[in-house]
Amino acid sequence: MFLSFLLFKVPRMDKRVMAIAKLGYRKCVVPKTSEKLLKPLDLDIQILPCNNLKEFINTVFRPEV
């Protein structure tokens, strides 16, 4: 069985990201297709857009510079 490991949008993505920003999270990984929806919100949270699981792993586990 082959899995594509794609990341997909969820309903009300903007409200979910606003909720975690209020909880104090500083970063949020979202599907790249949701990036344009979240940009105009001007939140105090870093949006990390990814297309697939490999990008997600490389983004989340990369060393901080």
Wavefront OBJ file of the C-alpha trace (Angstrom):
o trace
v 0.000 0.000 0.000
v 1.386 3.401 -0.988
v 0.531 6.572 0.875
v 1.186 9.967 -0.664
v 1.729 11.723 2.678
v 0.121 14.928 1.420
v -1.092 17.578 3.835
v -4.691 18.713 3.348
v -6.708 21.699 4.521
v -9.200 21.308 7.334
v -12.441 23.269 7.696
v -12.152 26.679 9.407
v -8.332 26.678 9.248
v -8.211 30.397 10.049
v -10.200 29.970 13.271
v -8.057 27.021 14.354
v -4.821 28.946 13.804
v -6.225 31.984 15.648
v -7.124 29.697 18.563
v -3.629 28.235 18.883
v -2.119 31.727 18.584
v -4.247 32.781 21.571
v -2.938 29.747 23.479
v 0.598 31.076 23.053
v 2.001 28.877 20.315
v 4.665 30.626 18.222
v 4.687 28.358 15.145
v 2.050 26.519 13.140
v 2.577 24.052 10.291
v -0.186 24.267 7.689
v -0.732 22.888 4.195
v 0.800 25.159 1.580
v -2.662 25.623 0.052
v -3.786 27.412 3.241
v -0.939 29.916 3.308
v -2.781 32.603 1.292
v -5.852 32.293 3.512
v -3.819 32.904 6.675
v -1.522 35.744 5.517
v -4.083 38.566 5.857
v -4.883 37.604 9.464
v -1.694 39.298 10.776
v -1.247 36.924 13.714
v 1.618 36.778 16.204
v 2.429 33.265 15.041
v 4.868 32.001 12.424
v 3.063 30.097 9.658
v 5.139 27.235 8.230
v 3.564 26.033 4.965
v 4.376 22.495 3.772
v 3.209 20.349 0.838
v 3.925 16.878 2.188
v 5.230 14.880 5.122
v 8.861 15.155 4.013
v 8.664 18.965 3.972
v 6.937 18.864 7.347
v 9.725 16.806 8.906
v 12.448 18.979 7.367
v 10.692 22.153 8.533
v 9.921 21.051 12.074
v 13.166 19.268 12.845
v 15.640 21.618 11.170
v 18.154 23.207 13.512
v 17.406 26.783 14.609
v 19.992 29.263 13.329
l 1 2 3 4 5 6 7 8 9 10 11 12 13 14 15 16 17 18 19 20 21 22 23 24 25 26 27 28 29 30 31 32 33 34 35 36 37 38 39 40 41 42 43 44 45 46 47 48 49 50 51 52 53 54 55 56 57 58 59 60 61 62 63 64 65
